[in-house]
Amino acid sequence: MPMFRSILTAALALAFAWPSTGWAADDDAVSADDEPTTDDAEPAKAAPVVPPTPDEDDDEPEPPLVPPALDTIGGHFNLAASAAWTVPFANVESGVAQGDAMGSGPGAGLDAAYGISRNVALGVWGQMSFLGEGDKCKGCSTRSTSFGGFIRYHLVQGMRFDPWMSAGLGYRLTSIDAAAGKVDYSGIEWLRLAVGGDWYAFDKVAFGPFMELGFGRYSSKSPGSLDESANHWHFGTGLRVVLDIPGK
């Protein structure tokens, strides 16, 4: 029994001593957590940011990614000669069809232009057509002459092939030589449209096709007088040769 009491006393003493030891450890942990760390310290103030000094080269505009094509129109003079097949239609005057008085036939023309910008040229033109007999005028021959001014727009730059379109106006003289005598008509060519393309086989020389359409009204007739004016049309298509100065 004395041994039993000793063991019981030692167990009770150990039981009461253990919680106090654990609490002391917990208090140490809490006190350690409450201590300030370097992370909780007030952050240092950042140094002021000084903007970089602008470089003088930054004021210059950036170069274009693709340089513009060489200007081959502005300041250039070109002279062209053309050959075409001309077809007249509509009326010479009211009640008289052009097909009755004349037929189709060959023609030749000249034009000269000067480039005022990289796409636009201004010029003058002249043309003469030699037309055959009409359906009701057997053995007749007709000569039709026209001339005027135009503005021409070139679609591309820096290429050997130079497509273009033009619009202009002018004046037309038509002479019909029949067995009964000669009759002359004249009047304003109100509109002349043309499209084409020139292929520069050489630096200064080009060849290319074209088509044109002219519209006008004769205002005078000799001998005699017009009963009533009417619209007349001329369609032509052919080839032309171009001389460009100073060259492409």
ABEGO torsion letter per residue (X at the ends): XAAAAAAAAAAAAAAAAAAAAAAAAAAAAAAAAABBBAAABBBBBBBBBBBBBBBAAAABBBBBABBBBBBAABGBBBBBBBBBBBBBBEBABBGBBAAAABBBBBBBBBBBBBBABAABBBBBBBBBBBBBBBAABBGBBBBBBBBEBBBBBBABBGBABBBBBBBBBBBBBBBBBBAAEBBBBBEBBABBBBBBBBBBABAABBBBBBBBBBBBBBABBOBEBBABBBBBBBBBBBBBBBBBOAEX
